[in-house]
Amino acid sequence: MAARSYDWGEYVSDNGNVYVCKLELNTRIQGGFSDAAPPPAGSPWPWNTKDLRHVTGRSEDGKSGRLPVASPTDPLFRDGGNWIDHEGTEYTVTGAHGENRASSHLGG
């Protein structure tokens, strides 16, 4: 298996703040995250992607997948569609889930 590379991307929170988060490169691209510079030390940013808005999907062979998306205006989040993960598996969107800020690193 090839080594995975990671990159920084901008996440637009529902509260209007823009956060910088570290994502697997394919996830950043497929989720519509703009390229971003690493945040300055001490900056607030989501430490993981579990609380970010995301879409869920299913592959043809029944595998479940989850993809964080950068903005509520992202076509995958708004309209559905397909995405391909870092292993080359294609998923069809089955649901869109808003962010969970109240109990997350994104704040309340």
N, C-alpha and C positions, 0 to 999 in steps of 0.2 A: 504494500500500500504506500502510495506517495505521501510525503510529508504535507501536512496542511499548513497553509499560511494564513496569518491573521492581519487585520487592518482596522483602522479607526474609521467610524462612521457617525454622522449626525442623526440624532433621533429627535423628532419634534413631538414633545409631550402634549397631552390634552390640555394642560394648563398654559400652553404657549411657550414654555421654556424649551431651549434647544440644549440637548445633552450630547456629549461625545461618549461613545461606547466602543469597546473592542469586540470585533466579530470575526468569525471565520470569513475569509475573503469572498467565497461564493455566496455565503449568507448575506454579506453586506451588499453585494451586487443584486442578487435575486430579490432582496427585501427593499430595494430602492433607497438605500442609505447613501447620502452624499459622502464623498471622500472628506476626511477631516484630519487635521494635525492632532497629535496626542495632546490631551488636556494638560494645562499647567498643574504642577503639584498642588494639591489641596482643593482642586476644583470639584464641584459635585458632578457625579456621573453615575449612571446605573452600573452596578458591579456585576450584574449578570443579566441575561435576557429573559428570565422567567416571568417578570412582571411587565414586560413591554407588550404593546398591542401586537397581535400575531394572527396568522391564519393557520388552520389545521387542514390536513388533506389526506388522501388515500391514494396509494399507487394501484396499478392494475392487478398486482399480485396480493393486494390487501394490506400492505405495509402502511402504518400510520406515520405521518410527518407533521412537523411544526416549523413555521418560518416567521421570525419577527419581521415586522414591517415598519418603515421609518415614519410614515405619515398616514393620517386617516384618509387622505386623498389618494393614496396608492391604489392603482387599479386592481391589484390582487385583493386588497382589503375591501374595496368598494364594490367591485363587480365580480370577483372570483377569477378563475382561470387556472393556469398550471405553472409549476415551478420545478426546477431540477436541483436536487441536493448535490453535495460535494462528491458523492459516490456515483452520480449519474442516474439516480432513480427519479422518475418523473411522478409528481403528485398532482392531483386535481383538488382544488379547494373545496372543502366540505363545510367550513365555518370560519367566521371572523370573530375575534375576541378582543375587546377593548383592554386598555392598560389597567393595571391594578396598582394605583398610586398610594392608596390609603395605608397599606401595610408593606410598602416596598422602599427601596432606596431612592425612588423618584419623589418621595415626599407626599404629604397629604393634600 
